[in-house]
Amino acid sequence: MIDNNDLNEILEILENLDDEKEAAKLLKEFNDASKNHGQLILDMDENLDHSEWKQKCDSAKSRVDDILGRIRSLK
């Protein structure tokens, strides 16, 4: 999960971005990815065994990290 300091950092980066459409796109992408990751963590699907659940969580976390990296590279 992302902490408040990281969230404030990326929001500041996006707020200062000249291209508002790109900022909105990245924010939506980040929100969707972090929501998916959070749901996987909180709502363990009983149909998944632990290794499948872990793999999905790792993949979702990787997607969040990728988006964070792209946003941070805009500094």
NUDO-395307 format. One record per atom (N, C-alpha, C): residue number from 1; residue in one letter; atom name; x, y, z. Coordinates in steps of 0.05 Angstrom, whole numbers, always signed. Example, Ala and Ser with C-alpha at 12.3 -4.5 7.8 and 13.67 -1.06 7.14 Angstrom:
REM NUDO-395307
+-----+---+----+--------+--------+--------+
:   k : r :  a :      x :      y :      z :
+-----+---+----+--------+--------+--------+
:   1 : a :  N :   +264 :   -114 :   +156 :
:   1 : a : CA :   +246 :    -90 :   +156 :
:   1 : a :  C :   +264 :    -66 :   +156 :
:   2 : s :  N :   +257 :    -45 :   +142 :
:   2 : s : CA :   +273 :    -21 :   +143 :
:   2 : s :  C :   +258 :     +1 :   +157 :
+-----+---+----+--------+--------+--------+
//
This chain:
REM NUDO-395307
+-----+---+----+--------+--------+--------+
:   k : r :  a :      x :      y :      z :
+-----+---+----+--------+--------+--------+
:   1 : m :  N :    +17 :    -24 :     +0 :
:   1 : m : CA :     +0 :     +0 :     +0 :
:   1 : m :  C :    +18 :    +25 :     +0 :
:   2 : i :  N :     +7 :    +46 :    -10 :
:   2 : i : CA :    +22 :    +71 :    -12 :
:   2 : i :  C :    +17 :    +88 :    +13 :
:   3 : d :  N :    +37 :   +101 :    +23 :
:   3 : d : CA :    +33 :   +117 :    +47 :
:   3 : d :  C :    +26 :   +146 :    +39 :
:   4 : n :  N :    +18 :   +161 :    +58 :
:   4 : n : CA :     +9 :   +189 :    +53 :
:   4 : n :  C :    +30 :   +207 :    +42 :
:   5 : n :  N :    +55 :   +203 :    +50 :
:   5 : n : CA :    +77 :   +220 :    +40 :
:   5 : n :  C :    +81 :   +215 :    +10 :
:   6 : d :  N :    +80 :   +189 :     +2 :
:   6 : d : CA :    +83 :   +183 :    -27 :
:   6 : d :  C :    +59 :   +194 :    -42 :
:   7 : l :  N :    +35 :   +191 :    -31 :
:   7 : l : CA :    +11 :   +201 :    -44 :
:   7 : l :  C :    +13 :   +232 :    -48 :
:   8 : n :  N :    +21 :   +246 :    -27 :
:   8 : n : CA :    +24 :   +275 :    -29 :
:   8 : n :  C :    +45 :   +282 :    -50 :
:   9 : e :  N :    +66 :   +267 :    -51 :
:   9 : e : CA :    +87 :   +272 :    -71 :
:   9 : e :  C :    +77 :   +270 :   -100 :
:  10 : i :  N :    +63 :   +248 :   -105 :
:  10 : i : CA :    +53 :   +244 :   -133 :
:  10 : i :  C :    +31 :   +264 :   -140 :
:  11 : l :  N :    +14 :   +271 :   -120 :
:  11 : l : CA :     -6 :   +290 :   -126 :
:  11 : l :  C :     +6 :   +317 :   -132 :
:  12 : e :  N :    +27 :   +325 :   -118 :
:  12 : e : CA :    +41 :   +350 :   -123 :
:  12 : e :  C :    +53 :   +350 :   -151 :
:  13 : i :  N :    +66 :   +327 :   -159 :
:  13 : i : CA :    +78 :   +325 :   -185 :
:  13 : i :  C :    +56 :   +328 :   -207 :
:  14 : l :  N :    +34 :   +314 :   -203 :
:  14 : l : CA :    +12 :   +316 :   -223 :
:  14 : l :  C :     -1 :   +343 :   -224 :
:  15 : e :  N :     -4 :   +356 :   -201 :
:  15 : e : CA :    -15 :   +383 :   -201 :
:  15 : e :  C :     +2 :   +404 :   -215 :
:  16 : n :  N :    +28 :   +399 :   -215 :
:  16 : n : CA :    +47 :   +418 :   -228 :
:  16 : n :  C :    +53 :   +410 :   -257 :
:  17 : l :  N :    +41 :   +389 :   -266 :
:  17 : l : CA :    +46 :   +381 :   -294 :
:  17 : l :  C :    +31 :   +400 :   -313 :
:  18 : d :  N :    +45 :   +408 :   -334 :
:  18 : d : CA :    +33 :   +427 :   -353 :
:  18 : d :  C :    +10 :   +414 :   -369 :
:  19 : d :  N :    +13 :   +389 :   -376 :
:  19 : d : CA :     -7 :   +375 :   -391 :
:  19 : d :  C :    -28 :   +364 :   -373 :
:  20 : e :  N :    -50 :   +378 :   -370 :
:  20 : e : CA :    -72 :   +370 :   -352 :
:  20 : e :  C :    -84 :   +343 :   -360 :
:  21 : k :  N :    -86 :   +338 :   -386 :
:  21 : k : CA :    -98 :   +313 :   -395 :
:  21 : k :  C :    -80 :   +289 :   -387 :
:  22 : e :  N :    -54 :   +293 :   -390 :
:  22 : e : CA :    -35 :   +272 :   -382 :
:  22 : e :  C :    -36 :   +267 :   -352 :
:  23 : a :  N :    -38 :   +289 :   -337 :
:  23 : a : CA :    -40 :   +287 :   -308 :
:  23 : a :  C :    -65 :   +272 :   -299 :
:  24 : a :  N :    -88 :   +278 :   -312 :
:  24 : a : CA :   -113 :   +264 :   -305 :
:  24 : a :  C :   -111 :   +235 :   -313 :
:  25 : k :  N :    -99 :   +229 :   -336 :
:  25 : k : CA :    -96 :   +201 :   -345 :
:  25 : k :  C :    -79 :   +185 :   -325 :
:  26 : l :  N :    -57 :   +197 :   -317 :
:  26 : l : CA :    -39 :   +183 :   -298 :
:  26 : l :  C :    -52 :   +180 :   -271 :
:  27 : l :  N :    -67 :   +200 :   -262 :
:  27 : l : CA :    -81 :   +198 :   -236 :
:  27 : l :  C :   -102 :   +176 :   -237 :
:  28 : k :  N :   -117 :   +174 :   -259 :
:  28 : k : CA :   -137 :   +153 :   -262 :
:  28 : k :  C :   -124 :   +125 :   -262 :
:  29 : e :  N :   -102 :   +124 :   -277 :
:  29 : e : CA :    -87 :    +98 :   -279 :
:  29 : e :  C :    -77 :    +90 :   -251 :
:  30 : f :  N :    -66 :   +109 :   -236 :
:  30 : f : CA :    -57 :   +104 :   -209 :
:  30 : f :  C :    -80 :    +95 :   -191 :
:  31 : n :  N :   -102 :   +110 :   -192 :
:  31 : n : CA :   -125 :   +103 :   -175 :
:  31 : n :  C :   -135 :    +76 :   -181 :
:  32 : d :  N :   -138 :    +69 :   -206 :
:  32 : d : CA :   -148 :    +42 :   -214 :
:  32 : d :  C :   -129 :    +20 :   -205 :
:  33 : a :  N :   -103 :    +25 :   -208 :
:  33 : a : CA :    -83 :     +4 :   -201 :
:  33 : a :  C :    -83 :     +1 :   -170 :
:  34 : s :  N :    -83 :    +23 :   -156 :
:  34 : s : CA :    -81 :    +21 :   -127 :
:  34 : s :  C :   -107 :     +9 :   -115 :
:  35 : k :  N :   -130 :    +15 :   -128 :
:  35 : k : CA :   -155 :     +4 :   -119 :
:  35 : k :  C :   -155 :    -27 :   -123 :
:  36 : n :  N :   -146 :    -35 :   -146 :
:  36 : n : CA :   -144 :    -64 :   -152 :
:  36 : n :  C :   -125 :    -78 :   -132 :
:  37 : h :  N :   -102 :    -66 :   -126 :
:  37 : h : CA :    -83 :    -77 :   -107 :
:  37 : h :  C :    -96 :    -79 :    -79 :
:  38 : g :  N :   -109 :    -58 :    -71 :
:  38 : g : CA :   -122 :    -58 :    -45 :
:  38 : g :  C :   -144 :    -79 :    -42 :
:  39 : q :  N :   -159 :    -82 :    -63 :
:  39 : q : CA :   -181 :   -102 :    -63 :
:  39 : q :  C :   -169 :   -130 :    -61 :
:  40 : l :  N :   -148 :   -135 :    -75 :
:  40 : l : CA :   -135 :   -161 :    -73 :
:  40 : l :  C :   -125 :   -167 :    -45 :
:  41 : i :  N :   -113 :   -147 :    -32 :
:  41 : i : CA :   -103 :   -150 :     -5 :
:  41 : i :  C :   -126 :   -155 :    +15 :
:  42 : l :  N :   -147 :   -140 :    +12 :
:  42 : l : CA :   -168 :   -141 :    +32 :
:  42 : l :  C :   -189 :   -163 :    +27 :
:  43 : d :  N :   -194 :   -169 :     +2 :
:  43 : d : CA :   -215 :   -188 :     -5 :
:  43 : d :  C :   -204 :   -214 :    -16 :
:  44 : m :  N :   -192 :   -230 :     +1 :
:  44 : m : CA :   -180 :   -255 :     -9 :
:  44 : m :  C :   -202 :   -272 :    -22 :
:  45 : d :  N :   -198 :   -277 :    -47 :
:  45 : d : CA :   -217 :   -294 :    -62 :
:  45 : d :  C :   -213 :   -323 :    -53 :
:  46 : e :  N :   -234 :   -334 :    -42 :
:  46 : e : CA :   -233 :   -361 :    -31 :
:  46 : e :  C :   -227 :   -381 :    -53 :
:  47 : n :  N :   -231 :   -374 :    -78 :
:  47 : n : CA :   -227 :   -392 :   -101 :
:  47 : n :  C :   -197 :   -393 :   -108 :
:  48 : l :  N :   -181 :   -375 :    -97 :
:  48 : l : CA :   -152 :   -375 :   -103 :
:  48 : l :  C :   -137 :   -388 :    -81 :
:  49 : d :  N :   -118 :   -405 :    -88 :
:  49 : d : CA :   -100 :   -415 :    -67 :
:  49 : d :  C :    -80 :   -393 :    -61 :
:  50 : h :  N :    -64 :   -397 :    -40 :
:  50 : h : CA :    -47 :   -376 :    -30 :
:  50 : h :  C :    -26 :   -367 :    -52 :
:  51 : s :  N :    -15 :   -386 :    -67 :
:  51 : s : CA :     +5 :   -378 :    -87 :
:  51 : s :  C :     -7 :   -362 :   -109 :
:  52 : e :  N :    -32 :   -369 :   -118 :
:  52 : e : CA :    -45 :   -353 :   -138 :
:  52 : e :  C :    -51 :   -325 :   -128 :
:  53 : w :  N :    -61 :   -324 :   -103 :
:  53 : w : CA :    -68 :   -298 :    -91 :
:  53 : w :  C :    -43 :   -281 :    -89 :
:  54 : k :  N :    -21 :   -292 :    -80 :
:  54 : k : CA :     +5 :   -278 :    -77 :
:  54 : k :  C :    +14 :   -268 :   -104 :
:  55 : q :  N :    +12 :   -285 :   -124 :
:  55 : q : CA :    +21 :   -277 :   -151 :
:  55 : q :  C :     +5 :   -253 :   -161 :
:  56 : k :  N :    -22 :   -254 :   -157 :
:  56 : k : CA :    -39 :   -232 :   -166 :
:  56 : k :  C :    -32 :   -206 :   -150 :
:  57 : c :  N :    -27 :   -209 :   -124 :
:  57 : c : CA :    -20 :   -186 :   -108 :
:  57 : c :  C :     +7 :   -174 :   -117 :
:  58 : d :  N :    +26 :   -191 :   -122 :
:  58 : d : CA :    +52 :   -182 :   -132 :
:  58 : d :  C :    +50 :   -167 :   -158 :
:  59 : s :  N :    +34 :   -178 :   -176 :
:  59 : s : CA :    +30 :   -166 :   -202 :
:  59 : s :  C :    +16 :   -139 :   -200 :
:  60 : a :  N :     -4 :   -137 :   -183 :
:  60 : a : CA :    -18 :   -112 :   -178 :
:  60 : a :  C :     +0 :    -91 :   -166 :
:  61 : k :  N :    +17 :    -99 :   -147 :
:  61 : k : CA :    +36 :    -81 :   -134 :
:  61 : k :  C :    +57 :    -72 :   -154 :
:  62 : s :  N :    +65 :    -89 :   -172 :
:  62 : s : CA :    +84 :    -82 :   -193 :
:  62 : s :  C :    +72 :    -61 :   -211 :
:  63 : r :  N :    +47 :    -63 :   -217 :
:  63 : r : CA :    +33 :    -44 :   -234 :
:  63 : r :  C :    +32 :    -17 :   -220 :
:  64 : v :  N :    +26 :    -16 :   -195 :
:  64 : v : CA :    +25 :     +9 :   -179 :
:  64 : v :  C :    +53 :    +21 :   -179 :
:  65 : d :  N :    +73 :     +5 :   -174 :
:  65 : d : CA :   +101 :    +15 :   -173 :
:  65 : d :  C :   +110 :    +26 :   -200 :
:  66 : d :  N :   +101 :    +13 :   -222 :
:  66 : d : CA :   +108 :    +23 :   -249 :
:  66 : d :  C :    +96 :    +51 :   -254 :
:  67 : i :  N :    +71 :    +54 :   -246 :
:  67 : i : CA :    +57 :    +80 :   -250 :
:  67 : i :  C :    +70 :   +101 :   -232 :
:  68 : l :  N :    +77 :    +94 :   -208 :
:  68 : l : CA :    +91 :   +113 :   -190 :
:  68 : l :  C :   +117 :   +121 :   -202 :
:  69 : g :  N :   +132 :   +103 :   -213 :
:  69 : g : CA :   +157 :   +109 :   -226 :
:  69 : g :  C :   +154 :   +128 :   -249 :
:  70 : r :  N :   +134 :   +123 :   -265 :
:  70 : r : CA :   +129 :   +141 :   -288 :
:  70 : r :  C :   +121 :   +169 :   -279 :
:  71 : i :  N :   +105 :   +171 :   -258 :
:  71 : i : CA :    +98 :   +197 :   -247 :
:  71 : i :  C :   +122 :   +211 :   -235 :
:  72 : r :  N :   +138 :   +197 :   -219 :
:  72 : r : CA :   +161 :   +209 :   -207 :
:  72 : r :  C :   +182 :   +218 :   -228 :
:  73 : s :  N :   +183 :   +205 :   -250 :
:  73 : s : CA :   +202 :   +213 :   -271 :
:  73 : s :  C :   +195 :   +239 :   -284 :
:  74 : l :  N :   +171 :   +249 :   -278 :
:  74 : l : CA :   +162 :   +275 :   -290 :
:  74 : l :  C :   +171 :   +299 :   -274 :
:  75 : k :  N :   +184 :   +294 :   -252 :
:  75 : k : CA :   +194 :   +316 :   -235 :
:  75 : k :  C :   +212 :   +335 :   -250 :
+-----+---+----+--------+--------+--------+
//
